[in-house]
Amino acid sequence: MSKKLNIPRLETLKTEALENIHSYDDPESPMALQQFTSKMKAILLDDPSMLGSLPEYLPIALYGQVKFPPAATTQWQQWLASATMPTWDQFKTSVAFNNADLPFVKAIRDYSESVLIEACAVVFMINQDTNTAINYDDADEHEDDYQDNDYDSDYDDQSGDSDEEGYDDQFDDIGFKGEDA
């Protein structure tokens, strides 16, 4: 009987990992995330048991460092859809780690294969979300899709003045373009 993946736990780990990733993914400090993950790897390499209380750190440490071969994408999707944890033999052929990370990965595996597999599942989920996100920079290509929609004319700003009293668009000051931050 195969082990089950705890999908709600994975979703929570994904959310927590993404919050940390986004907080370090700063265009003004392009190396911040890489420096943070390098330090995290060193700490976890010395003491993998920290993952017992900080499990979201492993997906962060592996983010951008683990690759999923195109042939394995469907398999990962099936494992997640059925909440089935892959066996070690299935898992090891469905991921690729950087050679430099192999001592780290081995230490985590020695601590817990399940924790390593779950972390890679979270990274896969993050990658899938990133790959399927709408790219708003290409919105001009789809502009015609929205121009023929019927809408209530009460919401049409005929004056063109969006700085009227009471107007507060939270995205005006931050230059929102729809990209994931």
TORVEXRO-292098 format. One record per residue (C-alpha): residue number from 1; x, y, z. Coordinates in pm, whole numbers, padded with zeros to 5 digits. Layout:
// residues N
@pos=NUM; px=X; py=Y; pz=Z
...
***
This chain:
// residues 181
@pos=1; px=00000; py=00000; pz=00000
@pos=2; px=00138; py=00337; pz=-00098
@pos=3; px=00175; py=00631; pz=00137
@pos=4; px=-00051; py=00930; pz=00094
@pos=5; px=00054; py=01289; pz=00040
@pos=6; px=-00114; py=01529; pz=00281
@pos=7; px=-00231; py=01783; pz=00024
@pos=8; px=-00359; py=02044; pz=00277
@pos=9; px=-00018; py=02030; pz=00449
@pos=10; px=00156; py=02070; pz=00111
@pos=11; px=-00064; py=02370; pz=00028
@pos=12; px=00025; py=02527; pz=00364
@pos=13; px=00395; py=02462; pz=00307
@pos=14; px=00363; py=02612; pz=-00041
@pos=15; px=00199; py=02928; pz=00094
@pos=16; px=00459; py=02968; pz=00369
@pos=17; px=00747; py=02900; pz=00131
@pos=18; px=00614; py=03147; pz=-00127
@pos=19; px=00581; py=03419; pz=00139
@pos=20; px=00949; py=03374; pz=00226
@pos=21; px=01057; py=03347; pz=-00138
@pos=22; px=00870; py=03665; pz=-00230
@pos=23; px=01014; py=03853; pz=00068
@pos=24; px=01370; py=03778; pz=-00051
@pos=25; px=01301; py=03808; pz=-00425
@pos=26; px=01387; py=04176; pz=-00454
@pos=27; px=01500; py=04337; pz=-00783
@pos=28; px=01714; py=04582; pz=-00585
@pos=29; px=01893; py=04289; pz=-00415
@pos=30; px=01895; py=04019; pz=-00683
@pos=31; px=02121; py=03789; pz=-00480
@pos=32; px=01919; py=03807; pz=-00156
@pos=33; px=01717; py=03491; pz=-00220
@pos=34; px=02021; py=03295; pz=-00331
@pos=35; px=02219; py=03410; pz=-00025
@pos=36; px=01931; py=03322; pz=00207
@pos=37; px=01888; py=02974; pz=00058
@pos=38; px=02263; py=02909; pz=00071
@pos=39; px=02270; py=02992; pz=00443
@pos=40; px=01958; py=02782; pz=00498
@pos=41; px=02114; py=02483; pz=00321
@pos=42; px=02425; py=02508; pz=00537
@pos=43; px=02217; py=02519; pz=00856
@pos=44; px=01995; py=02228; pz=00748
@pos=45; px=02297; py=02027; pz=00635
@pos=46; px=02437; py=02060; pz=00988
@pos=47; px=02104; py=01988; pz=01157
@pos=48; px=01827; py=01843; pz=00937
@pos=49; px=01611; py=01786; pz=01248
@pos=50; px=01526; py=02160; pz=01233
@pos=51; px=01280; py=02060; pz=00960
@pos=52; px=01060; py=01916; pz=01234
@pos=53; px=00972; py=02269; pz=01343
@pos=54; px=01046; py=02461; pz=01021
@pos=55; px=00933; py=02232; pz=00736
@pos=56; px=00876; py=02522; pz=00495
@pos=57; px=01252; py=02589; pz=00487
@pos=58; px=01327; py=02284; pz=00273
@pos=59; px=01108; py=02387; pz=-00024
@pos=60; px=01265; py=02734; pz=00000
@pos=61; px=01614; py=02583; pz=-00002
@pos=62; px=01526; py=02366; pz=-00301
@pos=63; px=01339; py=02635; pz=-00494
@pos=64; px=01514; py=02693; pz=-00825
@pos=65; px=01758; py=02411; pz=-00750
@pos=66; px=01550; py=02106; pz=-00835
@pos=67; px=01438; py=02037; pz=-01190
@pos=68; px=01154; py=01817; pz=-01306
@pos=69; px=01214; py=01642; pz=-01638
@pos=70; px=00932; py=01710; pz=-01886
@pos=71; px=00850; py=01338; pz=-01894
@pos=72; px=00786; py=01345; pz=-01518
@pos=73; px=00540; py=01636; pz=-01521
@pos=74; px=00238; py=01416; pz=-01587
@pos=75; px=00350; py=01172; pz=-01318
@pos=76; px=00383; py=01451; pz=-01060
@pos=77; px=00041; py=01584; pz=-01155
@pos=78; px=-00108; py=01236; pz=-01107
@pos=79; px=00063; py=01189; pz=-00770
@pos=80; px=-00071; py=01522; pz=-00648
@pos=81; px=-00421; py=01465; pz=-00789
@pos=82; px=-00445; py=01124; pz=-00620
@pos=83; px=-00251; py=01235; pz=-00308
@pos=84; px=-00013; py=00943; pz=-00362
@pos=85; px=00343; py=00971; pz=-00238
@pos=86; px=00584; py=00826; pz=-00492
@pos=87; px=00815; py=00547; pz=-00385
@pos=88; px=01182; py=00635; pz=-00361
@pos=89; px=01253; py=00459; pz=-00691
@pos=90; px=00977; py=00657; pz=-00864
@pos=91; px=01085; py=00981; pz=-00701
@pos=92; px=01455; py=00962; pz=-00786
@pos=93; px=01380; py=00940; pz=-01158
@pos=94; px=01131; py=01228; pz=-01147
@pos=95; px=01367; py=01497; pz=-01017
@pos=96; px=01712; py=01631; pz=-01095
@pos=97; px=01929; py=01805; pz=-00836
@pos=98; px=02237; py=02018; pz=-00893
@pos=99; px=02555; py=01822; pz=-00830
@pos=100; px=02658; py=02082; pz=-00573
@pos=101; px=02338; py=02010; pz=-00377
@pos=102; px=02383; py=01632; pz=-00362
@pos=103; px=02544; py=01627; pz=-00012
@pos=104; px=02258; py=01844; pz=00113
@pos=105; px=01993; py=01624; pz=-00053
@pos=106; px=02161; py=01309; pz=00086
@pos=107; px=02158; py=01456; pz=00439
@pos=108; px=01787; py=01538; pz=00409
@pos=109; px=01713; py=01192; pz=00269
@pos=110; px=01901; py=01033; pz=00560
@pos=111; px=01686; py=01242; pz=00794
@pos=112; px=01359; py=01160; pz=00614
@pos=113; px=01280; py=01050; pz=00258
@pos=114; px=00919; py=01160; pz=00308
@pos=115; px=01022; py=01515; pz=00402
@pos=116; px=01242; py=01538; pz=00091
@pos=117; px=00964; py=01405; pz=-00135
@pos=118; px=00709; py=01642; pz=00018
@pos=119; px=00943; py=01939; pz=-00027
@pos=120; px=00995; py=01850; pz=-00392
@pos=121; px=00618; py=01817; pz=-00433
@pos=122; px=00583; py=02171; pz=-00296
@pos=123; px=00849; py=02300; pz=-00537
@pos=124; px=00666; py=02126; pz=-00821
@pos=125; px=00340; py=02294; pz=-00713
@pos=126; px=00511; py=02634; pz=-00702
@pos=127; px=00659; py=02576; pz=-01047
@pos=128; px=00321; py=02471; pz=-01186
@pos=129; px=00157; py=02783; pz=-01045
@pos=130; px=00433; py=02996; pz=-01195
@pos=131; px=00408; py=02824; pz=-01533
@pos=132; px=00031; py=02859; pz=-01552
@pos=133; px=00005; py=03217; pz=-01421
@pos=134; px=-00146; py=03469; pz=-01658
@pos=135; px=00115; py=03694; pz=-01808
@pos=136; px=-00040; py=04039; pz=-01798
@pos=137; px=00247; py=04188; pz=-01997
@pos=138; px=00092; py=04018; pz=-02302
@pos=139; px=-00253; py=04165; pz=-02229
@pos=140; px=-00244; py=04382; pz=-02542
@pos=141; px=-00268; py=04063; pz=-02749
@pos=142; px=-00600; py=03985; pz=-02580
@pos=143; px=-00735; py=04339; pz=-02560
@pos=144; px=-01013; py=04265; pz=-02811
@pos=145; px=-01138; py=03984; pz=-02585
@pos=146; px=-01260; py=04245; pz=-02336
@pos=147; px=-01383; py=04529; pz=-02556
@pos=148; px=-01706; py=04364; pz=-02667
@pos=149; px=-01824; py=04280; pz=-02314
@pos=150; px=-02153; py=04432; pz=-02199
@pos=151; px=-02122; py=04619; pz=-01873
@pos=152; px=-02327; py=04856; pz=-01668
@pos=153; px=-02263; py=05211; pz=-01792
@pos=154; px=-02279; py=05335; pz=-01430
@pos=155; px=-01927; py=05197; pz=-01392
@pos=156; px=-01795; py=05363; pz=-01707
@pos=157; px=-01577; py=05660; pz=-01615
@pos=158; px=-01686; py=05900; pz=-01890
@pos=159; px=-01480; py=06191; pz=-01758
@pos=160; px=-01151; py=06005; pz=-01771
@pos=161; px=-01065; py=06157; pz=-01432
@pos=162; px=-00975; py=05878; pz=-01194
@pos=163; px=-00834; py=06118; pz=-00933
@pos=164; px=-01176; py=06222; pz=-00813
@pos=165; px=-01249; py=06245; pz=-00443
@pos=166; px=-01302; py=05904; pz=-00289
@pos=167; px=-01104; py=05725; pz=-00557
@pos=168; px=-00840; py=05497; pz=-00409
@pos=169; px=-00668; py=05251; pz=-00637
@pos=170; px=-00415; py=05062; pz=-00429
@pos=171; px=-00217; py=04970; pz=-00737
@pos=172; px=-00155; py=05327; pz=-00862
@pos=173; px=00147; py=05388; pz=-00641
@pos=174; px=00318; py=05052; pz=-00687
@pos=175; px=00304; py=05019; pz=-01063
@pos=176; px=00100; py=04698; pz=-01060
@pos=177; px=00134; py=04507; pz=-01385
@pos=178; px=-00013; py=04178; pz=-01269
@pos=179; px=00315; py=03994; pz=-01226
@pos=180; px=00360; py=03768; pz=-00929
@pos=181; px=00566; py=03947; pz=-00668
***
